[in-house]
Amino acid sequence: MTHAITSSAEERVPEVTYRLQHQPPLYFIEIVDLCFDLFDDYTNVTSRMTLRRNPDANADANVLVLNGDSGISLESISLDGELLSADRYQVDQEHLIIQNLPEQTILEIKNKIYPHKNTALSGLYLSRGKYCTQCEPEGFRRITYFLDRPDVLSRYTTTISAERERFPVLLSNGNILASGVEDGRHWVTWQDPFKKPCYLFALVAGHFDVLEDNFMTQSKREVALRIYVEKGYADQAHHAMYSLKEAMRWDEQAYGREYDLDIYMIVAISDFNMGAMENKGLNIFNTKYVLAKPETATDDDYIHVLSVIGHEYFHNWSGNRVTCRDWFQLSLKEGLTIFRDQSFTEDVLSKSVMRIRDVNNLREAQFPEDAGPLAHAVRPDSYIEINNFYTATVYEKGAEVLRMMQTVLGKEKFRKGMDLYFKRYDGQAVTIEDFVKAMEDVSGMDLSHFRLWYSQAGTPLVQVQDDYDEHQKIYRLNISQHTPDTPNQKNKEALPIPIALALFNQKGEPLKLNERKDSETMLHLSEPSQVFEFKNIQQRPIPSLLRRFSAPVKLQYQYAESDLALLFKHDTDSFNRFEAGTRYALRVILSLVLDDQHEKPLVLPDDFTDIYAYILEHGSEDPLLLAEMLNLPSEKYIGEQMEVIDVVAIHHSRELVLQLMAERLQSQFLAIYQRYHTATQQNEFNIATIGQRALKNRCLFYLMLSPKYVELGMNQFEQALGHNMTDTQAALVALANTDTPMRERALNAFYTQWKDDALVVDKWLAIQATSKLPGTLNHVRKLLRHEAFDIKNPNKVYALVGSFAGRNALHFHAENGEGYAFLREMVSQLDKLNPQVASRMVQPLTRWKRYDMERQSLMQKQLQSLLQEKNISTDLYELVSKSLQ
């Protein structure tokens, strides 16, 4: 729920919620009967709740406090069929307080809400003529008064009534119980047999096209599958259906989890704050993660749909059947389900490339979070606004913690631990301790030390020094760890850190490390410093450290450039091959940054491009991996390696490296492009064609850095437009960053072709917002007034404003501060409409301490201006105030 801070002058401090102050609910709500009557200007809501006193709650308490919202118009309250007199209850903006309830009772509340006024897109709202809900984390209290907390689990029956012609589809959780028609209106009753918290409640009403299929479970039960999309978009739902069936099949095979209802539904909605929501049996999705066909969606879009469809389906067990006791345990469902969906996409697509992409995402989103003013543990200790804790730390770092747990226990014991967890806690709201206890009970291991990963914030720094004793043929690694201080956490304890290791000789051959002749071993670092010895090593080896990124840490080891080159060419772990290339490129670019800062000439060593020439010549067996290896570290990631981020020097240096790679390797890039161009114009979605398109388009990117190949890109754009979005977008991105008349021609042609497809127009907005050409901010301001932009639609805001502020460092961090002022203006407007979106948009400003003093001052000024806003939301207040502390 979003609360407003009435005025900065009043110095009202928002309420802080603390994990250790958690108390069990006074009452359980065992059964909920809901009735929704949908009308144009309002919705009537009747909630009939069967309450039972919780024997474990405070015995002296006799006051029931239900959560609510100022947008609710209360009409009546009844207890056991009798109207409640006014002296028995109180109402304020956020609560309904009822005095002296009996041990068991039936409480009925009637109220009105106004979905058409709901711009926050939380609770029940109207999206382009369709009713939709979003109740996680605290949206249900905007619908009716309730114990809006995840540890109150109830069985729901929901009846929806609406005008039949305008709202022919009426959906809620569970299975259909009954339906009927009366005087131009119709009604449907849904019943969910499984207990769930109110954040999993869902309602949808409107006109939709539907794609139908079915799935036979492992116990031979047939499940009806339905995907509801806006009228005219059913042809874009086939990949989502494929993804759903793959996810259902994978979860049965990998975890023994079978679906439990007669029907599984997905609804795609245009106006949605999140990516998707796992409401029991009725997943509500942002259209971005459902709609896909080759003409409108890139290969990466297809991968994202596969991943998110899988993620929300996997929640049926890791989040729904077993849910979290309170929001501090959010990673119990989200970190676990991210881990499951990452494993799923690795198995379906490519283990190596999906791992590389997941780690890149972690490093670019979560590592900066750990190093900034908003750093928090995977399980936080307090919050002001829970919406702000749907973070990369809770999700992605939480997933890495579980990956480490699987590494420590082994896959077989981890799977048994998951089986026990689901069996033991089915139908319950539990804690992270409960999950870890299941793993301990199965494995017989004491994981008390491992629990520190959930409570300590910050990214550990692991430093490695080595020594080779030529006489005794012993190779030693001295490994130490240190986690920097974070807000409210100092003097961190040593963590258990699994470090996968291999050793290579000077020919690039892996060495045997033990009597079993294994070429890889796992080092378990658990102390501040430890020494590991390897005997019978005939010559000084090259260590391949942290293979598969076996722990979410920053690794420091002083590799020689020749060693990095050897690992880049020969490491048998695909992730560490990629990592060696990244480390080598980082070293070269950071050296150029230093030269740029000292106004020295920038010179790229020939050896650098010689290594990439070798990679191009020998990497064709896995084109998708090769495409990733040709991708230099991003400007954002380069900046994270610097104590003070120098945006301009990073941009100049990286651009120089790209330009010289393009010149020196031009013939190789052109040969690969020509080899794959015709073959990849086909639209199949499989790992082979995805890889070929990715490699071809990476080569095109380099080629178009030369003016003589701009026309080649324009030709690909024109050939692919309307047929193949992967190729279309690759060419358009390059054209949008090139000062050529073809740029405007391509952008105009793209918009003309796709102006009626909202998701494709989002691509058009984002491509322009991330252009490195001068005048980009002025152009973004013009696009705010374009017919394609709608500030009330989160996808439009993320595409235009979010892309500029989050993915265009050069122009956002302009020396005059105009980028900062622009973001502050947008955040101020958004906070009045949709505080969740506003708090997401403000985050680039919250990392102000990483920049030079002039930029720090300019960013602080904008943050302080936001803090002085009248009626600032708690969502925004929490992030801004913490970042300024």
ChimeraX attribute file (.defattr): number of C-alpha atoms within 10 A of each C-alpha:
attribute: neighborCount
match mode: 1-to-1
recipient: residues
	/A:1	25
	/A:2	21
	/A:3	19
	/A:4	18
	/A:5	21
	/A:6	14
	/A:7	14
	/A:8	14
	/A:9	9
	/A:10	9
	/A:11	9
	/A:12	11
	/A:13	12
	/A:14	15
	/A:15	11
	/A:16	11
	/A:17	15
	/A:18	13
	/A:19	16
	/A:20	9
	/A:21	8
	/A:22	11
	/A:23	11
	/A:24	15
	/A:25	19
	/A:26	22
	/A:27	21
	/A:28	20
	/A:29	25
	/A:30	16
	/A:31	18
	/A:32	21
	/A:33	17
	/A:34	21
	/A:35	21
	/A:36	19
	/A:37	17
	/A:38	21
	/A:39	13
	/A:40	12
	/A:41	10
	/A:42	14
	/A:43	21
	/A:44	19
	/A:45	22
	/A:46	23
	/A:47	21
	/A:48	22
	/A:49	23
	/A:50	20
	/A:51	21
	/A:52	18
	/A:53	18
	/A:54	16
	/A:55	13
	/A:56	11
	/A:57	13
	/A:58	12
	/A:59	10
	/A:60	6
	/A:61	10
	/A:62	15
	/A:63	14
	/A:64	18
	/A:65	21
	/A:66	17
	/A:67	22
	/A:68	26
	/A:69	23
	/A:70	15
	/A:71	18
	/A:72	19
	/A:73	14
	/A:74	17
	/A:75	12
	/A:76	14
	/A:77	22
	/A:78	15
	/A:79	16
	/A:80	13
	/A:81	11
	/A:82	11
	/A:83	13
	/A:84	16
	/A:85	10
	/A:86	11
	/A:87	8
	/A:88	13
	/A:89	16
	/A:90	12
	/A:91	16
	/A:92	11
	/A:93	12
	/A:94	20
	/A:95	19
	/A:96	19
	/A:97	17
	/A:98	19
	/A:99	14
	/A:100	11
	/A:101	18
	/A:102	12
	/A:103	12
	/A:104	15
	/A:105	16
	/A:106	19
	/A:107	21
	/A:108	22
	/A:109	20
	/A:110	19
	/A:111	18
	/A:112	19
	/A:113	25
	/A:114	21
	/A:115	26
	/A:116	17
	/A:117	13
	/A:118	18
	/A:119	18
	/A:120	23
	/A:121	28
	/A:122	26
	/A:123	26
	/A:124	25
	/A:125	25
	/A:126	21
	/A:127	20
	/A:128	12
	/A:129	14
	/A:130	19
	/A:131	20
	/A:132	24
	/A:133	28
	/A:134	26
	/A:135	24
	/A:136	24
	/A:137	21
	/A:138	22
	/A:139	24
	/A:140	29
	/A:141	27
	/A:142	28
	/A:143	28
	/A:144	29
	/A:145	23
	/A:146	21
	/A:147	24
	/A:148	23
	/A:149	21
	/A:150	22
	/A:151	21
	/A:152	23
	/A:153	24
	/A:154	23
	/A:155	19
	/A:156	25
	/A:157	22
	/A:158	25
	/A:159	24
	/A:160	22
	/A:161	24
	/A:162	25
	/A:163	20
	/A:164	18
	/A:165	12
	/A:166	13
	/A:167	20
	/A:168	16
	/A:169	20
	/A:170	22
	/A:171	23
	/A:172	28
	/A:173	28
	/A:174	26
	/A:175	18
	/A:176	18
	/A:177	13
	/A:178	11
	/A:179	14
	/A:180	10
	/A:181	13
	/A:182	11
	/A:183	7
	/A:184	9
	/A:185	17
	/A:186	19
	/A:187	21
	/A:188	20
	/A:189	22
	/A:190	21
	/A:191	18
	/A:192	21
	/A:193	15
	/A:194	17
	/A:195	19
	/A:196	27
	/A:197	27
	/A:198	27
	/A:199	25
	/A:200	24
	/A:201	25
	/A:202	26
	/A:203	22
	/A:204	23
	/A:205	23
	/A:206	22
	/A:207	20
	/A:208	20
	/A:209	17
	/A:210	22
	/A:211	19
	/A:212	15
	/A:213	13
	/A:214	14
	/A:215	18
	/A:216	14
	/A:217	16
	/A:218	15
	/A:219	7
	/A:220	8
	/A:221	14
	/A:222	15
	/A:223	17
	/A:224	15
	/A:225	19
	/A:226	20
	/A:227	25
	/A:228	23
	/A:229	25
	/A:230	19
	/A:231	10
	/A:232	10
	/A:233	17
	/A:234	18
	/A:235	14
	/A:236	19
	/A:237	25
	/A:238	17
	/A:239	20
	/A:240	25
	/A:241	22
	/A:242	13
	/A:243	23
	/A:244	27
	/A:245	20
	/A:246	16
	/A:247	24
	/A:248	20
	/A:249	19
	/A:250	20
	/A:251	21
	/A:252	14
	/A:253	12
	/A:254	12
	/A:255	13
	/A:256	13
	/A:257	20
	/A:258	18
	/A:259	23
	/A:260	17
	/A:261	18
	/A:262	14
	/A:263	19
	/A:264	23
	/A:265	21
	/A:266	28
	/A:267	23
	/A:268	22
	/A:269	23
	/A:270	19
	/A:271	22
	/A:272	24
	/A:273	20
	/A:274	17
	/A:275	15
	/A:276	24
	/A:277	28
	/A:278	24
	/A:279	31
	/A:280	30
	/A:281	25
	/A:282	24
	/A:283	24
	/A:284	29
	/A:285	27
	/A:286	20
	/A:287	23
	/A:288	22
	/A:289	22
	/A:290	31
	/A:291	25
	/A:292	24
	/A:293	22
	/A:294	20
	/A:295	19
	/A:296	23
	/A:297	21
	/A:298	22
	/A:299	25
	/A:300	12
	/A:301	20
	/A:302	21
	/A:303	19
	/A:304	16
	/A:305	22
	/A:306	26
	/A:307	26
	/A:308	24
	/A:309	29
	/A:310	27
	/A:311	27
	/A:312	28
	/A:313	28
	/A:314	27
	/A:315	24
	/A:316	22
	/A:317	22
	/A:318	25
	/A:319	24
	/A:320	25
	/A:321	19
	/A:322	23
	/A:323	27
	/A:324	24
	/A:325	21
	/A:326	18
	/A:327	22
	/A:328	25
	/A:329	23
	/A:330	26
	/A:331	29
	/A:332	29
	/A:333	25
	/A:334	24
	/A:335	26
	/A:336	26
	/A:337	27
	/A:338	27
	/A:339	21
	/A:340	24
	/A:341	25
	/A:342	21
	/A:343	19
	/A:344	24
	/A:345	21
	/A:346	16
	/A:347	12
	/A:348	17
	/A:349	17
	/A:350	16
	/A:351	17
	/A:352	17
	/A:353	22
	/A:354	21
	/A:355	19
	/A:356	22
	/A:357	13
	/A:358	13
	/A:359	20
	/A:360	15
	/A:361	14
	/A:362	20
	/A:363	22
	/A:364	18
	/A:365	17
	/A:366	24
	/A:367	22
	/A:368	21
	/A:369	23
	/A:370	24
	/A:371	20
	/A:372	19
	/A:373	21
	/A:374	20
	/A:375	25
	/A:376	27
	/A:377	21
	/A:378	30
	/A:379	23
	/A:380	22
	/A:381	14
	/A:382	17
	/A:383	18
	/A:384	19
	/A:385	23
	/A:386	19
	/A:387	20
	/A:388	17
	/A:389	22
	/A:390	15
	/A:391	19
	/A:392	22
	/A:393	27
	/A:394	27
	/A:395	24
	/A:396	27
	/A:397	29
	/A:398	28
	/A:399	27
	/A:400	24
	/A:401	23
	/A:402	21
	/A:403	21
	/A:404	21
	/A:405	19
	/A:406	17
	/A:407	18
	/A:408	19
	/A:409	19
	/A:410	12
	/A:411	13
	/A:412	10
	/A:413	18
	/A:414	22
	/A:415	18
	/A:416	16
	/A:417	23
	/A:418	19
	/A:419	17
	/A:420	18
	/A:421	21
	/A:422	18
	/A:423	12
	/A:424	14
	/A:425	16
	/A:426	17
	/A:427	18
	/A:428	21
	/A:429	22
	/A:430	19
	/A:431	20
	/A:432	18
	/A:433	14
	/A:434	15
	/A:435	18
	/A:436	20
	/A:437	20
	/A:438	22
	/A:439	26
	/A:440	18
	/A:441	14
	/A:442	18
	/A:443	17
	/A:444	12
	/A:445	12
	/A:446	13
	/A:447	17
	/A:448	11
	/A:449	12
	/A:450	18
	/A:451	16
	/A:452	17
	/A:453	22
	/A:454	20
	/A:455	15
	/A:456	23
	/A:457	27
	/A:458	28
	/A:459	22
	/A:460	22
	/A:461	16
	/A:462	20
	/A:463	16
	/A:464	18
	/A:465	13
	/A:466	18
	/A:467	12
	/A:468	18
	/A:469	14
	/A:470	12
	/A:471	7
	/A:472	11
	/A:473	15
	/A:474	17
	/A:475	21
	/A:476	16
	/A:477	16
	/A:478	14
	/A:479	20
	/A:480	20
	/A:481	24
	/A:482	20
	/A:483	21
	/A:484	16
	/A:485	17
	/A:486	21
	/A:487	16
	/A:488	8
	/A:489	15
	/A:490	12
	/A:491	10
	/A:492	16
	/A:493	15
	/A:494	19
	/A:495	20
	/A:496	21
	/A:497	25
	/A:498	20
	/A:499	21
	/A:500	19
	/A:501	18
	/A:502	23
	/A:503	23
	/A:504	23
	/A:505	17
	/A:506	14
	/A:507	8
	/A:508	18
	/A:509	17
	/A:510	21
	/A:511	18
	/A:512	17
	/A:513	18
	/A:514	13
	/A:515	6
	/A:516	7
	/A:517	9
	/A:518	12
	/A:519	16
	/A:520	18
	/A:521	15
	/A:522	17
	/A:523	15
	/A:524	14
	/A:525	20
	/A:526	17
	/A:527	15
	/A:528	15
	/A:529	15
	/A:530	14
	/A:531	13
	/A:532	13
	/A:533	12
	/A:534	14
	/A:535	13
	/A:536	12
	/A:537	19
	/A:538	16
	/A:539	15
	/A:540	18
	/A:541	20
	/A:542	22
	/A:543	20
	/A:544	23
	/A:545	21
	/A:546	23
	/A:547	22
	/A:548	20
	/A:549	21
	/A:550	19
	/A:551	22
	/A:552	25
	/A:553	20
	/A:554	16
	/A:555	16
	/A:556	14
	/A:557	13
	/A:558	11
	/A:559	14
	/A:560	11
	/A:561	16
	/A:562	12
	/A:563	21
	/A:564	24
	/A:565	22
	/A:566	22
	/A:567	26
	/A:568	27
	/A:569	20
	/A:570	18
	/A:571	25
	/A:572	18
	/A:573	16
	/A:574	21
	/A:575	24
	/A:576	24
	/A:577	23
	/A:578	24
	/A:579	24
	/A:580	24
	/A:581	26
	/A:582	20
	/A:583	19
	/A:584	22
	/A:585	20
	/A:586	19
	/A:587	14
	/A:588	19
	/A:589	26
	/A:590	19
	/A:591	16
	/A:592	24
	/A:593	24
	/A:594	16
	/A:595	16
	/A:596	17
	/A:597	13
	/A:598	9
	/A:599	9
	/A:600	11
	/A:601	9
	/A:602	17
	/A:603	14
	/A:604	17
	/A:605	10
	/A:606	11
	/A:607	12
	/A:608	17
	/A:609	18
	/A:610	15
	/A:611	17
	/A:612	19
	/A:613	17
	/A:614	12
	/A:615	18
	/A:616	19
	/A:617	11
	/A:618	12
	/A:619	16
	/A:620	16
	/A:621	8
	/A:622	15
	/A:623	21
	/A:624	23
	/A:625	23
	/A:626	22
	/A:627	22
	/A:628	17
	/A:629	26
	/A:630	19
	/A:631	14
	/A:632	19
	/A:633	18
	/A:634	17
	/A:635	22
	/A:636	20
	/A:637	17
	/A:638	23
	/A:639	22
	/A:640	17
	/A:641	11
	/A:642	13
	/A:643	11
	/A:644	13
	/A:645	18
	/A:646	20
	/A:647	22
	/A:648	18
	/A:649	20
	/A:650	26
	/A:651	20
	/A:652	16
	/A:653	24
	/A:654	22
	/A:655	15
	/A:656	17
	/A:657	22
	/A:658	15
	/A:659	16
	/A:660	17
	/A:661	23
	/A:662	22
	/A:663	16
	/A:664	14
	/A:665	18
	/A:666	15
	/A:667	12
	/A:668	14
	/A:669	25
	/A:670	16
	/A:671	12
	/A:672	20
	/A:673	20
	/A:674	13
	/A:675	13
	/A:676	17
	/A:677	18
	/A:678	9
	/A:679	12
	/A:680	21
	/A:681	17
	/A:682	13
	/A:683	19
	/A:684	12
	/A:685	15
	/A:686	11
	/A:687	15
	/A:688	15
	/A:689	20
	/A:690	23
	/A:691	23
	/A:692	24
	/A:693	26
	/A:694	25
	/A:695	27
	/A:696	26
	/A:697	27
	/A:698	20
	/A:699	23
	/A:700	27
	/A:701	22
	/A:702	22
	/A:703	26
	/A:704	22
	/A:705	21
	/A:706	14
	/A:707	12
	/A:708	9
	/A:709	16
	/A:710	22
	/A:711	14
	/A:712	14
	/A:713	24
	/A:714	21
	/A:715	14
	/A:716	19
	/A:717	24
	/A:718	17
	/A:719	14
	/A:720	18
	/A:721	23
	/A:722	15
	/A:723	17
	/A:724	22
	/A:725	22
	/A:726	26
	/A:727	28
	/A:728	27
	/A:729	24
	/A:730	21
	/A:731	26
	/A:732	25
	/A:733	21
	/A:734	22
	/A:735	28
	/A:736	22
	/A:737	18
	/A:738	19
	/A:739	13
	/A:740	13
	/A:741	9
	/A:742	17
	/A:743	19
	/A:744	13
	/A:745	12
	/A:746	20
	/A:747	19
	/A:748	12
	/A:749	15
	/A:750	22
	/A:751	17
	/A:752	11
	/A:753	14
	/A:754	17
	/A:755	16
	/A:756	11
	/A:757	12
	/A:758	17
	/A:759	20
	/A:760	20
	/A:761	22
	/A:762	20
	/A:763	20
	/A:764	24
	/A:765	25
	/A:766	22
	/A:767	22
	/A:768	24
	/A:769	26
	/A:770	28
	/A:771	24
	/A:772	16
	/A:773	14
	/A:774	12
	/A:775	10
	/A:776	18
	/A:777	23
	/A:778	11
	/A:779	13
	/A:780	20
	/A:781	14
	/A:782	10
	/A:783	16
	/A:784	17
	/A:785	11
	/A:786	10
	/A:787	8
	/A:788	16
	/A:789	19
	/A:790	13
	/A:791	18
	/A:792	16
	/A:793	18
	/A:794	23
	/A:795	26
	/A:796	23
	/A:797	23
	/A:798	21
	/A:799	22
	/A:800	25
	/A:801	25
	/A:802	24
	/A:803	21
	/A:804	26
	/A:805	26
	/A:806	17
	/A:807	19
	/A:808	20
	/A:809	22
	/A:810	24
	/A:811	25
	/A:812	25
	/A:813	22
	/A:814	15
	/A:815	15
	/A:816	11
	/A:817	19
	/A:818	16
	/A:819	22
	/A:820	25
	/A:821	18
	/A:822	17
	/A:823	23
	/A:824	23
	/A:825	13
	/A:826	16
	/A:827	23
	/A:828	19
	/A:829	14
	/A:830	22
	/A:831	24
	/A:832	15
	/A:833	17
	/A:834	24
	/A:835	28
	/A:836	25
	/A:837	25
	/A:838	24
	/A:839	22
	/A:840	18
	/A:841	24
	/A:842	24
	/A:843	20
	/A:844	18
	/A:845	24
	/A:846	21
	/A:847	20
	/A:848	21
	/A:849	20
	/A:850	19
	/A:851	19
	/A:852	14
	/A:853	12
	/A:854	11
	/A:855	19
	/A:856	16
	/A:857	15
	/A:858	20
	/A:859	25
	/A:860	20
	/A:861	16
	/A:862	19
	/A:863	24
	/A:864	14
	/A:865	15
	/A:866	21
	/A:867	23
	/A:868	13
	/A:869	17
	/A:870	14
	/A:871	16
	/A:872	22
	/A:873	24
	/A:874	26
	/A:875	26
	/A:876	28
	/A:877	25
	/A:878	21
	/A:879	23
	/A:880	25
	/A:881	15
	/A:882	13
	/A:883	20
	/A:884	15
	/A:885	7
